[in-house]
């Protein structure tokens, strides 16, 4: 694909799951890829598999080190690292802070570091791995749902603010994807996500289709568009349906 061939690409959270699938696909399309993950061993495993560079560590601070590893500018940044924090208002404040920092502020910090150069040369591509939870919500996971809404809002803001200046933005919003994060969702995931779960490679395919078509919103599960429309046009009915899922969850695990 001409849009990514020979381009310098950074993928955070690429030690496994969606991030590893994105890194594999970019490498297969001829990009020069930097693999980032907090787990250095996992990052090295992905990088060795695809012939990529490794910059381990916190996704919030990866841009300068990635530039150095690539020997120049970054063309595509995939803000993929995320945490699936569960619970409600009673979740520890440390959990809320972590979800906010990783799921939202890491994207903000990356954009802050990348935008001056991208705007000067008139091109750049920012890919945000959000979640269908960012368009809808997720039962039993308030910190995750709230911060994924934030991640989507930030990606949307980047797109509407800078698209006329050559900055392409994509928000990836899948439902269930067969990753370790899905396995950790327990009963809530089994009720809502597992029945229609896709493979990480399917998410990468959906992103590349969106890049080819110039689309902001990436929906590996096309039905999410219908759910999103229903949520907007009849919120009470939609909330009633989600509350039905909540009650099914409570039959198994007890009240929230």
C-alpha positions in Angstrom: 0.0 0.0 0.0 1.5 3.3 -1.1 0.1 5.1 2.0 2.4 3.1 4.3 5.2 1.7 2.1 8.6 2.9 3.4 6.9 5.0 6.1 8.2 5.1 9.6 5.6 3.6 11.9 5.3 3.3 15.7 2.9 0.9 17.4 2.5 1.0 21.1 1.3 -1.9 23.1 2.6 -4.2 20.3 3.9 -7.0 22.5 0.7 -9.0 21.7 -2.9 -8.7 20.7 -4.1 -5.9 18.4 -0.8 -4.1 18.6 1.2 -7.0 17.4 -1.3 -7.6 14.6 -0.9 -3.9 13.5 2.8 -4.1 13.6 2.8 -7.3 11.5 0.5 -5.8 8.9 2.5 -2.5 8.6 5.7 -4.5 8.2 4.2 -6.8 5.6 3.1 -3.7 3.7 6.7 -2.4 3.6 6.8 0.0 6.5 9.7 0.5 8.9 8.2 -0.4 12.2 9.1 0.4 15.8 7.5 -2.0 18.3 6.8 -0.5 21.7 5.5 -2.3 24.8 6.0 -2.0 28.6 7.0 -5.6 28.6 10.4 -5.6 26.9 10.5 -9.4 26.3 7.1 -9.3 24.5 8.2 -6.3 22.4 11.4 -8.1 21.3 9.4 -11.2 20.4 7.1 -9.2 18.1 10.0 -7.3 16.6 12.1 -10.3 15.9 9.2 -12.0 14.2 8.7 -9.2 11.7 12.2 -7.6 11.5 11.2 -4.4 13.4 13.0 -2.1 15.8 12.3 -2.2 19.6 11.7 0.7 21.9 10.4 -0.7 25.1 8.9 1.4 28.0 6.0 3.7 28.8 3.9 4.5 25.7 3.5 8.1 27.0 7.2 8.9 26.4 8.0 6.8 23.3 8.2 9.4 20.6 11.7 10.8 21.2 13.3 7.3 21.5 11.3 6.1 18.5 12.5 9.0 16.4 16.1 8.2 17.3 15.7 4.5 16.5 14.2 5.3 13.1 16.8 7.9 12.4 14.3 10.6 11.6 10.6 11.5 11.5 7.7 9.4 12.4 5.0 9.1 9.7 2.4 6.9 11.4 1.7 6.6 15.1 -0.5 3.9 16.4 -1.7 4.7 20.0 -2.7 1.2 20.8 -1.5 0.6 24.4 -4.5 0.3 26.8 -5.7 -1.0 30.1 -9.0 -2.7 30.6 -9.8 -1.5 34.1 -13.1 -2.8 35.6 -15.3 -1.8 38.5 -17.5 1.2 39.1 -17.2 4.4 41.2 -15.8 2.3 44.0 -12.8 1.2 42.0 -9.6 2.5 43.6 -8.6 5.9 42.5 -5.3 4.5 41.4 -7.2 2.3 38.9 -9.1 5.3 37.5 -5.8 7.3 37.3 -4.1 4.5 35.4 -7.0 4.1 33.0 -7.0 7.8 32.3 -3.2 8.0 31.9 -2.8 5.1 29.5 -6.1 5.2 27.6 -6.3 9.0 27.1 -3.3 11.0 28.2 -0.7 8.7 26.4 -2.6 9.7 23.2 -2.5 13.4 24.1 1.2 13.3 24.9 2.0 11.5 21.7 0.0 14.0 19.6 1.7 16.9 21.4 5.1 15.5 20.5 4.2 14.7 16.9 2.0 17.5 15.7 4.5 20.3 15.3 6.6 18.3 12.8 3.6 16.9 11.0 2.0 20.3 10.6 5.2 21.8 9.3 5.5 19.2 6.6 1.8 18.9 6.0 1.3 15.2 6.6 1.0 12.6 9.4 -1.2 9.7 10.4 -2.5 9.1 13.9 -4.2 5.8 14.7 -6.1 5.5 18.0 -7.1 2.0 19.2 -10.3 2.9 21.1 -13.0 0.2 21.5 -16.7 -0.1 20.8 -16.9 0.9 24.4 -15.8 4.4 23.4 -18.9 4.7 21.2 -21.2 2.7 23.4 -20.2 1.5 26.9 -19.2 -1.7 28.7 -21.0 -3.2 31.6 -18.9 -3.7 34.8 -16.1 -1.5 33.6 -16.7 2.2 34.4 -13.0 3.3 34.2 -12.5 1.5 30.9 -15.8 2.8 29.4 -15.3 6.4 30.5 -11.6 6.7 29.4 -12.4 5.0 26.0 -15.0 7.6 25.5 -12.3 10.1 26.1 -9.9 8.4 23.7 -12.6 8.5 21.0 -13.3 12.2 21.7 -9.7 13.1 21.4 -9.2 11.3 18.1 -12.4 13.0 16.8 -11.0 16.3 17.9 -7.7 15.7 16.2 -9.5 14.8 12.9 -11.8 17.8 12.8 -9.0 20.2 13.8 -6.2 19.1 11.5 -7.6 17.1 8.5 -7.3 20.2 6.2 -3.7 20.4 7.1 -2.8 16.9 6.0 -3.2 15.0 9.2 -5.1 11.7 8.9 -6.8 10.2 12.0 -8.4 6.8 12.4 -10.3 5.5 15.5 -10.4 1.7 15.8 -13.6 0.7 17.7 -13.9 -3.1 17.8 -16.1 -5.2 20.1 -14.6 -8.4 21.3 -11.1 -9.3 20.0 -9.4 -12.6 21.0 -6.7 -11.2 23.2 -5.6 -11.5 26.8 -7.7 -8.4 27.6 -10.8 -10.2 26.4 -9.9 -13.2 28.5 -9.6 -11.0 31.6 -13.2 -9.6 31.3 -14.7 -12.7 32.8 -18.5 -13.1 32.8 -19.1 -9.6 31.4 -17.0 -10.4 28.4 -18.6 -13.8 27.9 -22.1 -12.1 27.9 -21.3 -9.2 25.6 -18.1 -9.7 23.7 -17.1 -13.4 23.2 -19.9 -14.5 21.0 -18.9 -12.2 18.2 -15.1 -11.9 18.9 -12.7 -11.5 16.0 -9.0 -12.1 15.6 -6.5 -9.3 16.0 -5.5 -9.7 12.4 -9.1 -8.9 11.5 -8.7 -5.5 13.3 -5.6 -4.8 11.3 -7.4 -5.7 8.0 -10.2 -3.2 9.0 -7.7 -0.5 9.6 -6.0 -0.9 6.3 -9.4 -0.8 4.5 -10.1 2.4 6.3 -6.8 3.8 5.2 -7.5 2.9 1.6 -10.9 4.5 1.8 -9.9 7.6 3.8 -12.3 6.8 6.7 -11.9 8.0 10.2 -14.1 5.4 12.0 -12.8 1.8 11.8 -15.4 -0.8 12.7 -14.1 -4.4 12.6 -17.7 -5.3 13.8 -19.9 -3.4 11.3 -23.0 -3.9 13.5 -21.5 -1.4 15.9 -22.6 1.4 13.5 -26.2 0.3 14.1 -25.8 0.2 17.9 -24.2 3.6 17.8 -27.1 5.0 15.8 -29.6 3.4 18.1 -27.9 4.9 21.1 -28.1 8.3 19.6 -31.7 8.2 18.3 -33.3 6.4 21.2 -31.1 6.5 24.3 -33.7 5.2 26.7 -34.3 2.1 24.7 -30.6 1.5 24.3 -30.0 2.0 28.0 -32.8 -0.4 28.8 -31.1 -3.0 26.6 -27.8 -2.5 28.3 -29.5 -2.6 31.7 -30.9 -6.0 30.7 -27.3 -7.2 30.2 -26.4 -5.7 33.6 -29.2 -7.7 35.3 -28.0 -10.9 33.5 -24.5 -10.3 34.9 -25.9 -9.7 38.4 -27.7 -13.1 38.2 -24.3 -14.7 38.0 -22.0 -12.4 40.0 -24.4 -10.5 42.3 -25.3 -6.8 42.4 -22.8 -4.1 41.2 
